[in-house]
Amino acid sequence: MKLFLDSPDFLGTVASETDKNIDTARTLTSGLTEAQLNWKPSAEQWSIAQCLDHLTLATNEFEKYFQAALGQARQKWPVTDSPRYKPSMLGGWLAKQVSPEAPRKVTAPKIFRPADSSNIAGALEKFVNQQARFLDFVRESTGIDYNKTRLRSPVTPLMRYSLADAFVITVLHGQRHLGQARRVREMPEFPKA
């Protein structure tokens, strides 16, 4: 979170951290078979493919809210200089909950739950494509005040936070679940190729 707060180029930082998430996913899945990607440590835990599927679903659910917020922001909140990131109260709290450093597990909302591992095909490709789409929204945010631009949460219409918060949440959430996928791959019982 501090990285985003301290950044003089917020959108650039979001983009570079997203690129790192894509690189991490590629490295993490490199050389793995479908069986390895779909291996689960237990019935309750997710496979590497399910972690990627979850991230794809979550980012995908934000798309229509990003589009609506950007359309409104161009009219209401144009800026010439990119503002520094200022988290809203709710957005800052959510970012802390989904960050890799958050100590407690959070149950994924139903709309963000991944498919059963036997149904997942091309998890990496879907993740990378969705991240590329996310980067398009980040680039389209140049020239607007993303701190003042509000959007609804895809989970519940009662939760509203800034577009900037949504960007930070997306990146941190990605880091959290890529870390989870890495831990799955590093387990001693992870199947060998």
Rosetta blueprint (number, residue, H / E / L):
1 M L
2 K H
3 L H
4 F H
5 L H
6 D H
7 S L
8 P L
9 D L
10 F H
11 L H
12 G H
13 T H
14 V H
15 A H
16 S H
17 E H
18 T H
19 D H
20 K H
21 N H
22 I H
23 D H
24 T H
25 A H
26 R H
27 T H
28 L H
29 T H
30 S L
31 G L
32 L L
33 T L
34 E H
35 A H
36 Q H
37 L H
38 N L
39 W L
40 K L
41 P L
42 S L
43 A L
44 E L
45 Q L
46 W L
47 S L
48 I H
49 A H
50 Q H
51 C H
52 L H
53 D H
54 H H
55 L H
56 T H
57 L H
58 A H
59 T H
60 N H
61 E H
62 F H
63 E H
64 K H
65 Y H
66 F H
67 Q H
68 A H
69 A H
70 L H
71 G H
72 Q H
73 A H
74 R H
75 Q H
76 K H
77 W L
78 P E
79 V L
80 T L
81 D L
82 S L
83 P L
84 R L
85 Y L
86 K L
87 P L
88 S L
89 M H
90 L H
91 G H
92 G H
93 W H
94 L H
95 A H
96 K H
97 Q H
98 V H
99 S L
100 P L
101 E L
102 A L
103 P L
104 R L
105 K L
106 V L
107 T L
108 A L
109 P L
110 K H
111 I H
112 F H
113 R L
114 P L
115 A L
116 D L
117 S H
118 S H
119 N H
120 I L
121 A L
122 G L
123 A H
124 L H
125 E H
126 K H
127 F H
128 V H
129 N H
130 Q H
131 Q H
132 A H
133 R H
134 F H
135 L H
136 D H
137 F H
138 V H
139 R H
140 E H
141 S L
142 T L
143 G L
144 I E
145 D L
146 Y L
147 N L
148 K L
149 T L
150 R E
151 L E
152 R E
153 S L
154 P L
155 V L
156 T L
157 P L
158 L L
159 M L
160 R E
161 Y E
162 S E
163 L H
164 A H
165 D H
166 A H
167 F H
168 V H
169 I H
170 T H
171 V H
172 L H
173 H H
174 G H
175 Q H
176 R H
177 H H
178 L H
179 G H
180 Q H
181 A H
182 R H
183 R H
184 V H
185 R H
186 E L
187 M L
188 P L
189 E L
190 F L
191 P L
192 K L
193 A L
